[in-house]
Structure formats: structure tokens, C-alpha cells
Amino acid sequence: MLKKNLFLIVVLCLSTLSYSQSITEAEYFWDTDPGVGSATTLLALDGNFNEAIEQLFADNQAIPSDGNHIFNIRVKDSDGNYGSLFKQTVQIQQNI
């Protein structure tokens, strides 16, 4: 359930961008911002960031420990400019 909700949030954020340029890069982090360009890169070799996000959540190592966390993502356009930071508070609870 958690993975599905996070995926939907990120897809909605990415789909609401109204850049005339295309998205060339994306990065994410949990909780504390390491700085623009210093977060974990989302690799989308085929240009499809939806699949990159799915892979992120399929890898349980990328999900923080139990508790409340803030998931953050930002994208870079073809002009090299980062857009706004998208944030979502998420409560992580491992299945028992």
C-alpha cells in the first residue's frame, strides 16, 4: 500500500509540470535536503521516470525506517534548471 501511494504521488507531481522543456534528470531524498544536485539520482535510461520511481520503491533499501518521513523529489529541465521541490509526508510502517 505504501509503495503504491508514494508512486501515485510522484507520478502526479511529475505529470503536473508544465515546462516547455523536457525533463532530463530527477533526484530524490528522504527528510533532509543534501542540496540541489546532491540527492540520489533517479535513473531513467529510456526517459520514462515512472519506471525509475517504480524501481526505487521495489528496492526496500531505499525506504527509510518506521515512522513519519518526508519524501522529496525534484527534476531538471533540458536547460539545466531544477524545478520546485515536491514533498510528501509519509508514515512508514513495516508489515508485521
C-alpha positions as CSV (number, residue, x, y, z in Angstrom):
1,M,0.0,0.0,0.0
2,L,2.8,2.4,0.9
3,K,4.7,1.8,-2.3
4,K,1.5,2.3,-4.4
5,N,0.6,5.6,-2.6
6,L,4.1,7.0,-3.0
7,F,4.2,6.1,-6.6
8,L,0.9,7.8,-7.3
9,I,2.1,10.9,-5.5
10,V,5.3,11.1,-7.5
11,V,3.5,10.4,-10.8
12,L,1.0,13.2,-10.1
13,C,3.8,15.6,-9.2
14,L,5.8,14.8,-12.4
15,S,2.7,15.0,-14.6
16,T,1.7,18.5,-13.3
17,L,4.9,20.1,-14.6
18,S,4.2,22.5,-17.4
19,Y,7.7,23.0,-18.7
20,S,8.2,23.8,-22.3
21,Q,11.5,21.9,-21.9
22,S,11.7,18.2,-21.3
23,I,12.7,16.6,-18.0
24,T,16.3,15.4,-18.3
25,E,17.1,14.4,-14.8
26,A,15.4,13.8,-11.4
27,E,16.7,13.2,-7.9
28,Y,15.1,12.3,-4.6
29,F,15.8,12.2,-0.9
30,W,14.1,11.4,2.4
31,D,13.8,14.1,5.1
32,T,16.9,16.3,5.0
33,D,17.9,18.1,1.7
34,P,21.5,17.4,0.8
35,G,21.4,20.3,-1.6
36,V,20.5,20.7,-5.3
37,G,22.3,18.2,-7.4
38,S,23.5,16.2,-4.4
39,A,20.5,13.9,-3.8
40,T,20.1,10.4,-5.1
41,T,19.7,10.3,-8.8
42,L,16.7,8.6,-10.4
43,L,18.0,6.8,-13.4
44,A,15.6,6.7,-16.4
45,L,17.6,5.2,-19.2
46,D,14.6,5.1,-21.5
47,G,13.5,8.6,-20.4
48,N,10.5,7.1,-18.5
49,F,10.8,8.4,-14.9
50,N,7.7,6.4,-13.9
51,E,9.6,3.2,-14.3
52,A,12.6,4.7,-12.3
53,I,10.2,5.5,-9.5
54,E,8.7,2.0,-9.5
55,Q,12.2,0.6,-9.3
56,L,13.0,2.9,-6.4
57,F,10.1,1.6,-4.3
58,A,10.7,-2.0,-5.4
59,D,14.1,-1.8,-3.6
60,N,13.3,-1.9,0.1
61,Q,16.7,-0.4,0.9
62,A,15.6,2.9,-0.5
63,I,12.7,3.2,2.0
64,P,13.6,4.6,5.5
65,S,12.8,3.0,8.9
66,D,9.4,3.1,10.5
67,G,7.9,6.4,11.4
68,N,7.0,9.7,9.7
69,H,9.3,10.8,6.9
70,I,9.2,13.4,4.1
71,F,9.7,12.1,0.6
72,N,11.2,14.8,-1.7
73,I,11.8,14.8,-5.4
74,R,13.0,17.5,-7.9
75,V,13.5,17.4,-11.6
76,K,15.9,19.2,-14.0
77,D,14.9,20.5,-17.4
78,S,16.7,20.5,-20.7
79,D,18.1,24.0,-19.9
80,G,19.8,22.7,-16.8
81,N,17.4,24.3,-14.3
82,Y,15.9,22.5,-11.4
83,G,12.2,22.9,-10.7
84,S,10.4,23.2,-7.4
85,L,10.9,20.6,-4.8
86,F,7.9,18.3,-4.4
87,K,7.3,17.0,-0.9
88,Q,5.0,14.5,0.7
89,T,4.8,13.4,4.3
90,V,4.7,9.6,4.6
91,Q,4.2,7.3,7.5
92,I,6.3,4.2,7.1
93,Q,5.1,1.1,8.8
94,Q,6.6,-2.3,8.0
95,N,4.3,-5.2,7.6
96,I,4.2,-7.4,10.7
